[in-house]
Amino acid sequence: MTNKRKRTKPDWLKVKIPGGKKYLEIRDIVEKNKLHTICTSGSCPNMSDCWGRGTATLMILGDICTRSCKFCGVKTGKPFPVDFQEPERVANSVQLMGLKHCVLTSVDRDDLPDGGASIWAETIRAIKRLNPETTIETLIPDFMGKHELLDIVIDAKPEVISHNLETVERITPQVRSVANYRRSLDVIKYISEKGVTSKSGIMAGIGETEEEVFKTMDDLLNMGCKVFTIGQYLQPSKIHMPVLEYVTPEQFLKYEKIGLQKGFTFVESSPLVRSSYKAEKHVMRK
């Protein structure tokens, strides 16, 4: 990898305009049930693909985050009060969408005593009650590293728990407003020790070196992480940190090959990969 800046987005990052019958069905369900998705809030480039395949990553606990990470397109500020009807609405929507595998994520809610862990658990249980055959991946915040809060989510028994490192250790203080690299590793370790499939991901193109990516892989593997994702960072707006490099598809293929050689069960590595992209592949039944 080089640090050469590229000023125009390369062809391999171009995506089609959202559309199609299934996309419109998913959009209609999301809007009618007053749901939030990271697909829209995070400006995900895969929205057309995922919604067209009948999948979406549902975002609970509102769409306003208490943190202000420099890479993230989600709104930041003072969140609205918790909607205690949300778990049932999400569960109903999963049924309407006909999802066999559901991915949940949330904003950070540092304003709440439990960081939103109880709503997380209620949402998981509501989905499982109404959709007993549906598997669940949860992409969780760090809950300030508090194991007792992680236990609330773990005890609800999602099949996969993901928590993203977002970037390599050296760059973490520059891009994450509250979370830190070592605490996130501890979260992954705790999840793994509880016997749950653990997953994490980082962005590429913000100044990391190849060696730092490999070191990050090693750090995650040492914590018991089973699934690793890496994709190109795309700047959500002019106020967010800039892209320093558009990493080539060939480099992403190298990361995938090395990651699998190192011992990950799954590695998703390509320019448009995001942490929940094709997440249904990552469910590992014990």
C-alpha positions in Angstrom: 0.0 0.0 0.0 1.2 3.5 -0.7 0.2 6.9 0.7 -0.4 8.4 -2.7 -3.6 10.5 -2.7 -6.1 10.0 -5.5 -8.5 12.9 -6.1 -11.2 11.0 -8.1 -13.2 8.0 -7.1 -12.1 5.0 -9.2 -14.4 2.9 -11.3 -14.5 0.0 -8.9 -16.3 2.1 -6.3 -19.2 3.1 -8.6 -22.6 1.7 -7.6 -25.9 1.6 -9.3 -28.8 3.8 -8.4 -31.2 2.1 -5.9 -34.3 0.5 -7.5 -36.2 -2.6 -8.2 -39.3 -4.3 -6.7 -37.6 -5.8 -3.6 -35.7 -2.5 -2.9 -39.0 -0.6 -2.9 -40.7 -3.2 -0.7 -37.9 -2.9 2.0 -38.0 0.9 1.8 -41.8 0.8 2.3 -41.6 -1.4 5.4 -38.8 0.7 6.9 -40.7 3.9 6.4 -44.2 2.6 7.5 -42.7 1.1 10.7 -40.7 4.2 11.5 -37.4 2.3 11.5 -33.9 3.5 11.2 -31.2 1.7 9.2 -27.5 2.1 9.1 -27.9 1.7 5.3 -29.4 5.2 5.1 -27.9 6.9 8.2 -24.4 5.7 7.4 -24.6 6.4 3.6 -23.8 2.7 2.8 -22.8 2.2 -0.8 -24.3 -1.3 -0.8 -27.9 -0.2 0.0 -29.1 -1.0 -3.5 -27.6 -4.4 -3.5 -28.7 -5.4 0.0 -32.2 -4.0 -0.1 -32.6 -5.5 -3.6 -31.7 -8.9 -2.0 -34.3 -8.3 0.7 -31.8 -7.6 3.5 -31.2 -4.5 5.6 -29.2 -3.6 8.8 -31.7 -2.2 11.3 -30.5 0.5 13.6 -32.1 0.7 17.0 -32.2 3.4 19.8 -32.8 6.2 17.4 -30.6 7.8 14.7 -28.7 10.4 16.8 -25.4 9.2 18.3 -23.8 10.6 21.5 -20.4 10.3 19.9 -18.9 12.2 17.0 -16.4 9.9 15.3 -14.7 11.6 12.3 -15.4 8.8 9.8 -19.1 8.3 10.6 -22.1 9.8 8.7 -24.6 9.1 11.5 -26.0 12.3 13.1 -24.5 13.3 16.4 -26.1 15.2 19.3 -28.6 14.8 22.0 -30.8 11.7 21.3 -34.5 11.5 21.8 -35.9 9.5 24.7 -35.9 5.7 24.3 -38.9 4.3 22.4 -39.9 1.2 24.4 -42.2 0.1 21.5 -39.3 -0.2 19.2 -38.4 -3.9 19.9 -41.9 -5.1 18.8 -41.9 -2.9 15.7 -38.5 -4.2 14.7 -39.6 -7.8 15.2 -42.8 -7.2 13.2 -40.7 -5.7 10.4 -38.3 -8.6 10.3 -41.3 -10.8 9.8 -42.7 -8.6 7.0 -39.4 -8.6 5.3 -39.1 -12.4 5.5 -35.6 -12.2 6.8 -33.8 -15.5 7.5 -30.9 -13.6 8.9 -31.2 -10.2 10.6 -28.5 -7.7 11.4 -29.0 -5.2 14.2 -26.9 -2.2 15.1 -27.3 1.0 17.1 -26.0 4.4 17.7 -24.0 4.9 20.9 -26.2 5.9 23.8 -23.7 7.1 26.5 -26.6 9.2 27.9 -28.3 6.0 29.2 -27.2 4.3 32.4 -27.0 0.9 30.6 -25.9 2.3 27.2 -29.1 0.9 25.7 -28.2 -2.7 26.5 -31.7 -3.5 27.8 -33.3 -2.4 24.6 -30.8 -4.4 22.7 -31.8 -7.5 24.6 -35.5 -6.9 24.3 -35.2 -6.4 20.6 -33.3 -9.6 20.1 -35.8 -11.6 22.2 -38.8 -10.0 20.4 -37.3 -11.0 17.0 -36.7 -14.5 18.2 -40.3 -14.8 19.6 -41.9 -13.8 16.4 -39.3 -15.2 14.0 -37.9 -18.3 15.7 -36.0 -19.5 12.5 -34.3 -16.1 12.0 -30.7 -15.9 13.0 -29.3 -12.6 14.4 -26.1 -10.7 14.2 -25.6 -7.7 16.5 -23.1 -5.0 15.7 -22.8 -3.4 19.1 -21.1 -0.4 20.6 -18.4 -0.9 23.3 -20.7 -0.1 26.2 -17.7 1.6 27.7 -16.1 -1.8 28.1 -18.5 -2.8 31.0 -18.8 -6.6 31.0 -22.1 -6.5 32.9 -23.7 -4.6 30.0 -22.2 -6.9 27.4 -23.7 -9.8 29.4 -27.2 -8.3 28.9 -26.8 -8.6 25.1 -24.9 -11.9 25.2 -27.6 -13.5 27.4 -30.2 -12.7 24.7 -28.4 -15.2 22.5 -27.7 -13.6 19.2 -25.8 -16.0 16.9 -23.0 -13.5 16.1 -21.8 -10.4 18.0 -19.7 -7.9 16.1 -17.8 -4.9 17.4 -15.7 -2.9 15.0 -12.1 -1.7 15.7 -12.7 0.7 12.8 -9.0 1.2 12.2 -5.5 0.3 13.2 -4.2 1.2 16.7 -2.0 4.2 15.6 -4.9 6.0 13.9 -7.6 5.2 16.4 -7.3 8.4 18.5 -7.6 10.5 15.3 -10.9 9.0 14.2 -12.8 7.6 17.2 -14.2 10.2 19.6 -14.6 8.0 22.8 -13.8 4.4 22.0 -10.3 3.1 22.1 -8.4 0.3 20.4 -7.5 -1.8 23.5 -11.0 -1.5 25.1 -12.5 -2.7 21.8 -10.1 -5.7 21.8 -11.3 -6.5 25.3 -14.9 -6.4 24.2 -14.0 -8.9 21.4 -12.1 -11.1 23.9 -15.0 -11.1 26.3 -17.5 -12.1 23.6 -15.3 -14.9 22.4 -14.8 -16.2 25.9 -18.5 -16.4 26.3 -18.7 -18.8 23.4 -20.3 -16.5 20.9 -19.1 -16.1 17.4 -17.2 -12.8 17.4 -16.6 -10.5 14.5 -14.8 -7.2 13.8 -13.9 -4.9 11.0 -11.8 -1.9 9.9 -11.7 0.7 7.2 -8.9 1.1 4.6 -7.6 4.2 2.9 -7.1 6.5 5.9 -3.4 6.2 6.3 -2.9 2.7 7.6 0.0 0.6 6.4 -0.1 -3.0 5.2 1.9 -4.1 8.2 -0.5 -2.3 10.6 -3.4 -4.2 9.0 -1.7 -7.5 9.5 -0.9 -6.5 13.1 -4.6 -5.7 13.6 -5.5 -9.1 12.3 -3.1 -10.8 14.7 -4.5 -8.7 17.6 -8.1 -9.8 16.8 -7.2 -13.4 16.4 -5.5 -13.4 19.8 -8.8 -12.2 21.2 -10.6 -15.2 19.6 -12.2 -13.2 16.7 -13.5 -15.5 14.0 -14.7 -13.1 11.3 -12.8 -10.1 9.9 -14.1 -7.4 7.4 -12.2 -4.7 5.7 -13.5 -2.2 3.1 -12.7 1.2 1.6 -13.5 4.3 3.7 -15.6 6.8 1.8 -15.9 10.3 3.2 -19.6 10.9 4.1 -19.3 14.7 3.8 -16.8 17.6 3.6 -16.7 17.9 7.4 -15.5 14.3 7.8 -11.9 13.1 7.6 -10.7 12.8 4.0 -9.9 9.7 2.0 -6.1 9.4 1.9 -6.0 6.5 -0.6 -8.3 4.4 -2.7 -7.0 0.9 -2.0 -7.0 -1.4 -5.1 -9.1 -4.5 -5.4 -5.9 -6.5 -5.7 -4.7 -5.2 -2.3 -8.1 -6.2 -0.8 -7.7 -9.7 -2.3 -4.3 -9.9 -0.6 -5.8 -9.0 2.7 -8.4 -11.7 2.3 -5.8 -14.3 1.4 -3.5 -13.4 4.3 -6.4 -13.2 6.8 -7.6 -16.7 6.0 -4.0 -18.0 6.2 -3.7 -16.4 9.6 -6.7 -18.3 10.9 -9.9 -16.3 10.5 -12.9 -18.5 9.6 -14.3 -15.8 7.3 -12.7 -12.7 5.7 -14.7 -10.2 3.7 -12.3 -7.9 1.9 -13.1 -5.7 -1.0 -13.6 -2.0 -1.7 -17.4 -2.0 -1.0 -17.4 -4.3 1.9 -19.0 -3.0 5.1 -19.2 -4.9 8.4 -22.7 -6.3 7.8 -22.4 -6.9 4.1 -23.5 -10.5 3.3 -23.5 -11.2 7.0 -25.7 -14.3 6.6 -22.5 -16.1 5.6 -20.9 -15.6 9.0 -23.4 -17.5 11.1 -21.6 -20.6 12.5 -23.7 -23.1 14.1 -22.1 -24.9 17.1 
